[in-house]
């Protein structure tokens, strides 16, 4: 943490980096300002009540959007359609050869894929906006014709998401860090004060259960301190695992060309323990929340036993088992589409590199794949423990939003880590430029 702040202070001393950081802060300030603009044609109080009836999925979307959803802001849908679009296109890249070829074309291919992601985002935003309007149509005002009001609400929701996507891309171009990740980061950070207040109120309620005011107050304060220490411990644990890596030693053979000797150095292949980041959790959460979202939006008043089972699925013990299995499954799946041991083995062989004690070619790729598979088990169990333990604590204590604590820590620490690494990388580049000049 100390090194992170030191990096930021040093970055401000570099004029180019200072401009990028200030530009990033400006874009995030615009996002926060837009999050306060109310949606036209909607009764905010009624809309918020309806969204809260969605249960956990409504709370999740509200936290990610920084409270914009409950506030019926024009940014109420947040950047969720863009995230879903990116996930869909990323998965289709494995199944559709044309997309796979684009991914291998370098920068031109990446730009084409990004354009596809934008159009898919608009399509998903329209569908999601229509679903929001239909599920909350009772909250519409009577100032305009119902058809015009519906069109206004759907268009405003979609435009809000498109504008957020545009803001994120501006950060990618002229700022620093991943724009979309920073917007999600900002949304979660803005909810931290209210979560802290809820935790304090919960401690106060526990203290109020005792007849002796002094003992109750002391126990309430101790409970608050214990939970805060546990939260700090989880953050440190997550940071440790996210920065941990398994290093596979690599040795390059010596080559003599003319009078010069090339190669012969020892290096390593770094395999990150948390290679998949938070993506398996997002995949699992999205898949699990889909039935509950559909039921909450379109069958909220139904008393059908099947509908009620899906509606209350979040409090069912089966939910946690399925959640665990999905996290493990998506961890291996994400590694499968992102990590290619055969390509790494071929690159080593072409450059005269080899792993000591392992033959080049197929044995090398098998060794790397086996090592990566072991890391996937560690990664899956790490993600499951960080996500499910707060969820179980929230269910046992009835403390709101604790279920999202693990996921938020993963997102916040991952984005902060990535941001610091990008700043350090650009500082090193600037240092070399200054040396050469």
Secondary structure, DSSP 8 states (H G I E B T S, - for coil): -HHHHHHHHHHHTSHHHHHHHHHHHHHHHHHHHHTTSB-TTB-HHHHHHHHHTTTHHHHHHHHHTTTTTTTTBTTTTTTHHHHHHHHHHHHHHHH-HHHHHHHTTTHHHHHHHHHHHHHHHHHHHHHHHHHHHHHTGGGB-SSS-HHHHHHHHHHHHHHHHHHHHHHHHHHHHHSSS-HHHHHHHHHHHHHHHHHHHHHHHHHHHHHTTSSSHHHHHHHHHHHHHHHHHHHHHHHHHHHHHHH-EEEEEEEE--EEETTEEE---EEEEEEETTTTTTHHHHHHHHHHHHHHHHHHHH-TT---HHHHHHHTGGGSHHHHHHHHHHHHHHHHHHHHHH--HHHHHHHHHHTTEE-TTS-TTHHHHHHHHHHHHHHHHHHHHHHHHHHHHHHHHHHHHT-TTGGGHHHHHHHHHHHHHHHHHHHHHHHHHHHHHHHH-
